[in-house]
């Protein structure tokens, strides 16, 4: 099995300033992360939803973090 990410961080969704950026609470600190899905996602993005993010170390990237999934129930995640 191929491991895609070495580090996965758990954060809480706060808001979405634009189509490609989300504001998250990461260990008590407000951070911005890239959201690769520009769709509305109104059925998934609620304040307080758990999101999983990974460090994005692309040298020319605008964001240091990349959103990769949303936890929708205790045992279900949605990749974004």
N, C-alpha and C positions, 0 to 999 in steps of 0.2 A: 504494500500500500504506500502510495506517495504522500509525503507530508508537504502540504502547501505552505504552511506558516509555522515558524518556530515559536512565535509569541502571539497569543490571543488574549486580549484584554476585555473585561466585562465593564460596560458603562450603561448609564441610564439616559434615555432620550429626554431632551428638554424642549427642543424646537428645531425648526427648519428655516433658516434665513433666506435660502433660495433653493432652486431645484437640485443643485449638486453639493450642498453643504448642510450638515446637521450639527446642532449644538448638543453636547453630551456632558453629563456629570461623570467624571472619571476620578474616583477616590476623593470626592469633595471639591474637585477643581473643574471649572467649566472649560471644555476644549472644543475645537472645531474638527470635524472629520469629513473627508470626501464621501459623498453618496453616489455610487456609480449608476444608480437607477434614477433617471430624471422624471419618472412617472409620478402621478399624484400620490399613490400609496396611502390614501386616506384610511383604508381599512386596517393598516398595520402600524402607522406612526401615531401613537398616543403618548402624551406626557407620562413618563414613568415606565415606559416599556424598556425591557432589557435588550441592549444591542451588544454585539460582539465586534470588536474592531482589532485591526492589526497595524503595527507600525509600517509606515509607507516611506521607505528610504530612497525614493527616486530623487536624484539630485536636482532635477529641474521642476519637480512637483510643487504645487502651491500649499498642499496640506501634508502634515507629518503623520496623519492617521487615515486609514481607509476602512470604511464600514464594510462588513462582510456578511452579517446575518442578524436577524431579529428573532427574539424568543417570543412565540405567540401563546404557548401554553407551557405547563411544567415540563413536558416531554417533547415539544415540537419547536423547531426552528425553521425560519424561511431565509434562504440565501437571497441576497440582493445584489 
